[in-house]
Amino acid sequence: MSENCEFKYTDYKNDLRVRWCPGCGDHAILNAVQKAMASLGVEPHNVAVISGIGCSSRFPYYMNTYGFHTIHGRASAVASGVKVANPNLHVWQITGDGDALAIGGNHFIHLIRRNIDINVILFNNQIYGLTKGQYSPTSKRGFISKTSPFGTVEDPFRPGQLALGARSQFFARTIDKEIKLSVAVMEEAAKHRGASIVEVLQNCVIYNDNTHEAITDKKHKADRTIILKHGEKMIFGAERNKGLVMDEDHNLKAVTIGEAGYTLEDILVHDAESYHVSMHRKLSNMEYPELPVALGVIRSVKGVSYDESVNDQLEQIQAQTSVHTFEELVNSGDVWEVK
């Protein structure tokens, strides 16, 4: 990241016309990523944006950076190769719930397990949009679509639960229309050394409009979501009078401060940096109407990244070997010349 240059978000935009549907949440996510990059001071030529297949995966076309539009479900694999081959690049993977969690599920979980220093932005609109409205791995049970005309009979993936199960060291969640929150979360993701997963609750205006409306509508968003901040009380509500406590069964419970004997002192403090993952799992799994949906950085712990380990290993081997070039390699051992 550059400390000597100041960038504007427009430095990361190019001249191509953005070809997403009017009103699509992807527009807001693109804006947030560009603003985050400007705030971080990352030179555009030091950024690579990798995508798979889907509406979200058109993202690289609209970035004034290096980019690679790969094939369905393989963005994690290609992004991993890019980062390991050039550890100095800031690599961002753009993917959707279908691209990452269905055909790309295996690559996704192993990117996380290896802790490769890649910023993954997972667009979750609970639908296949590009292929015209089939249900996805995150579609709700009973969801009616072209491939489930009588309603799905499957339970959906919870991206946070999946990521944490794969030993994710950074997981965060935001909403497409919440630009300020998205920028803050993406900045934290980029600063994290290792794999960072940011789930964005995104709206598809054509095939699954208002899928997140129960928690994103301005009328009741404050009472149905909670923005977590490390080291602060987990308080929410339009009047900031609600909070999270642990009940006698060690489950999270939403309470009103001042009622039923609960005081501010009873409200839990968010610790995103705890290595004990159980609380992070509870927070990532919260769903309305039982509990508010958690937004912000849920987990952020330090660890050794795969690309860092590979680079260290190569340096150690190179320091010990007498072979330093390809010519030395092919001429080592028994060599003869055929004339």
Summary of the structure (lengths in Angstrom):
residues: 339
radius of gyration: 22.3
end to end distance: 53.9
largest distance: 94.4
contacts: 1086
relative contact order: 0.11
helix: 34%
strand: 20%
